[in-house]
Amino acid sequence: MPCQFKHMMITRIFDDDVLYALACCIAERRAVRFRYRGKGVVAIPLRLITDFESGRQYLLAIRKRRTVSKRFTIAQSYRIDFMQEVQPARAIKDQLAVTLSERHILRLAFRYDDERGRDYLIYRIREYEPKAAIRDDGLGTLHVTLETVDALKLMPWLRTFYPTVRVEKDGPAHLAERMKIDIEEALKHYGIRPAFP
């Protein structure tokens, strides 16, 4: 029978079997075995996460530090759409000792032109990162401090602020370079040849 699915990405439909299998493993406190980017993985699923900004779903799980290790100690996220051959594994009896991913401080500067622009920026920042510390220097710049595990995961959000956002001088060089390359590529699409320092 031909079918039509409306208002839903087809990948979400394909992922339903994977999500159900993972949800069962979480409820039954079982490990799970699957293939991820071509590699076999055995992990203990903790929870399912939906990132509404990107429209993706993730599994937060605990894996072994090395393949030969006996204990599961490293917290890691896996994209649901990259997971294949998901199968339940053994039941988990022991209390888990989890090493959470290390969080880093990230400092960003957002330029604004007027009070209305400043208020709108604050609203958008608070909407995405409610715990961010925001300081207005009174000279047209908001200095924002937030915590992140992986600064590059913020790139889709940061792109929505171009060209008014920059990484502070003490921030990660790889993120600043990535943002610079993004802006240069965008300008070239409009026939503009930027000259950044």
C-alpha positions as CSV (number, residue, x, y, z in Angstrom):
1,M,0.0,0.0,0.0
2,P,1.4,3.4,-0.8
3,C,1.7,5.7,2.2
4,Q,2.3,9.4,2.7
5,F,4.0,10.9,5.8
6,K,3.4,14.6,6.3
7,H,5.3,17.1,8.6
8,M,8.0,14.5,9.6
9,M,11.5,14.0,8.3
10,I,11.9,10.5,6.8
11,T,15.0,9.9,8.9
12,R,12.9,10.2,12.0
13,I,10.7,7.4,10.8
14,F,13.7,5.2,10.0
15,D,15.1,5.9,13.5
16,D,12.0,4.7,15.4
17,D,13.2,1.1,15.6
18,V,16.6,2.2,16.9
19,L,14.9,4.5,19.5
20,Y,12.6,1.8,20.7
21,A,15.4,-0.7,21.1
22,L,17.5,1.9,23.0
23,A,14.5,2.9,25.2
24,C,14.0,-0.8,26.1
25,C,17.7,-1.2,27.1
26,I,17.5,1.9,29.3
27,A,14.3,0.7,31.0
28,E,15.7,-2.8,31.5
29,R,19.2,-1.5,32.5
30,R,20.9,-3.4,29.7
31,A,24.0,-2.7,27.7
32,V,23.6,-2.2,24.0
33,R,25.7,-3.4,21.0
34,F,25.7,-1.4,17.7
35,R,27.8,-0.3,14.8
36,Y,28.7,3.4,14.7
37,R,30.5,4.9,11.7
38,G,31.7,1.5,10.7
39,K,33.0,0.5,14.2
40,G,31.5,-1.9,16.7
41,V,30.5,-0.3,20.0
42,V,29.3,-1.7,23.3
43,A,27.9,0.9,25.7
44,I,25.4,1.4,28.5
45,P,22.6,3.7,27.4
46,L,21.6,6.5,29.9
47,R,19.1,8.7,28.1
48,L,17.8,9.8,24.7
49,I,18.3,13.5,23.8
50,T,16.7,15.6,21.1
51,D,18.6,18.7,19.9
52,F,15.8,20.9,18.5
53,E,18.3,23.4,17.0
54,S,19.7,20.8,14.6
55,G,16.7,18.5,14.5
56,R,18.9,15.5,15.5
57,Q,18.5,12.9,18.2
58,Y,21.4,11.5,20.3
59,L,22.0,8.7,22.7
60,L,24.0,9.6,25.9
61,A,25.8,6.4,26.9
62,I,28.8,5.2,28.8
63,R,31.5,3.3,27.0
64,K,34.7,1.6,27.9
65,R,37.9,3.6,28.0
66,R,39.6,1.0,25.8
67,T,38.2,-2.1,24.0
68,V,40.1,-4.4,26.4
69,S,38.8,-2.6,29.5
70,K,36.3,-4.3,31.7
71,R,34.6,-1.2,33.2
72,F,32.3,1.4,31.5
73,T,33.5,4.8,32.6
74,I,33.4,7.3,29.7
75,A,30.3,9.3,28.9
76,Q,29.8,9.9,25.2
77,S,27.0,11.0,22.8
78,Y,26.1,9.1,19.7
79,R,23.9,10.4,16.8
80,I,20.9,8.1,16.4
81,D,20.9,8.3,12.6
82,F,24.5,6.9,12.5
83,M,23.7,3.9,14.6
84,Q,23.1,0.5,12.9
85,E,22.5,-3.1,13.9
86,V,21.3,-2.1,17.4
87,Q,21.0,-5.2,19.7
88,P,20.5,-5.5,23.5
89,A,23.5,-6.9,25.4
90,R,24.0,-8.2,29.0
91,A,22.1,-6.7,32.0
92,I,24.0,-4.2,34.1
93,K,24.2,-5.1,37.8
94,D,26.9,-2.8,39.2
95,Q,26.6,0.8,40.1
96,L,28.3,2.9,37.3
97,A,31.3,5.1,38.0
98,V,31.0,7.7,35.2
99,T,33.7,10.1,34.0
100,L,31.6,13.0,32.6
101,S,33.0,15.0,29.7
102,E,35.0,18.0,30.9
103,R,33.3,21.3,30.5
104,H,35.2,24.4,29.4
105,I,34.6,28.1,29.8
106,L,33.9,29.9,26.5
107,R,33.9,33.7,26.3
108,L,32.1,35.4,23.4
109,A,31.6,39.1,22.4
110,F,28.4,40.2,20.7
111,R,28.2,43.7,19.1
112,Y,24.9,45.7,19.1
113,D,23.9,49.1,17.6
114,D,21.2,50.2,20.0
115,E,19.2,49.3,23.1
116,R,16.6,47.4,21.2
117,G,19.4,45.3,19.5
118,R,21.0,44.7,22.8
119,D,17.7,43.4,24.4
120,Y,17.1,41.2,21.4
121,L,20.6,39.7,21.7
122,I,20.1,39.1,25.4
123,Y,16.8,37.4,24.7
124,R,18.4,35.0,22.1
125,I,21.4,34.2,24.3
126,R,19.2,33.4,27.3
127,E,16.9,31.4,25.2
128,Y,19.7,29.1,24.0
129,E,21.9,29.2,27.2
130,P,19.9,30.3,30.2
131,K,22.9,30.0,32.6
132,A,25.2,32.2,30.5
133,A,26.8,35.2,32.3
134,I,26.2,38.4,30.3
135,R,28.1,41.7,30.9
136,D,27.4,44.9,28.9
137,D,30.5,47.1,28.6
138,G,28.3,50.1,27.8
139,L,30.3,50.6,24.5
140,G,28.1,48.5,22.2
141,T,29.3,45.0,23.2
142,L,27.9,42.2,25.3
143,H,30.5,39.9,26.8
144,V,29.1,36.4,27.3
145,T,30.6,33.6,29.4
146,L,29.2,30.1,29.1
147,E,30.2,26.5,29.7
148,T,30.5,23.9,26.9
149,V,31.9,20.4,26.4
150,D,32.7,21.0,22.7
151,A,32.8,24.6,21.4
152,L,32.4,23.4,17.8
153,K,28.9,22.1,18.6
154,L,27.9,25.7,19.1
155,M,28.7,26.6,15.5
156,P,25.2,26.2,14.0
157,W,23.9,28.6,16.7
158,L,26.9,31.1,16.4
159,R,26.4,31.3,12.6
160,T,23.0,32.9,13.2
161,F,24.8,35.9,14.8
162,Y,27.3,36.6,12.0
163,P,28.9,39.0,11.7
164,T,28.2,40.5,15.1
165,V,29.8,37.7,17.2
166,R,33.5,36.9,17.9
167,V,35.5,34.8,20.3
168,E,37.3,36.7,23.0
169,K,41.1,36.9,22.8
170,D,41.6,34.2,25.5
171,G,39.2,31.9,23.7
172,P,39.9,28.7,21.7
173,A,41.9,29.5,18.6
174,H,40.3,26.7,16.6
175,L,36.8,28.1,17.1
176,A,37.9,31.6,16.1
177,E,39.6,30.3,13.0
178,R,36.5,28.2,12.1
179,M,34.3,31.3,12.4
180,K,36.7,33.4,10.3
181,I,36.7,30.8,7.6
182,D,32.9,30.6,7.7
183,I,32.6,34.4,7.2
184,E,35.2,34.5,4.4
185,E,33.3,31.8,2.5
186,A,30.0,33.5,2.9
187,L,31.4,36.8,1.7
188,K,33.0,35.1,-1.3
189,H,29.6,33.8,-2.3
190,Y,28.6,37.5,-2.7
191,G,31.6,38.4,-4.7
192,I,33.4,40.1,-1.7
193,R,37.0,39.4,-1.1
194,P,37.6,39.9,2.7
195,A,40.9,40.9,4.1
196,F,41.0,39.6,7.6
197,P,44.2,40.0,9.8
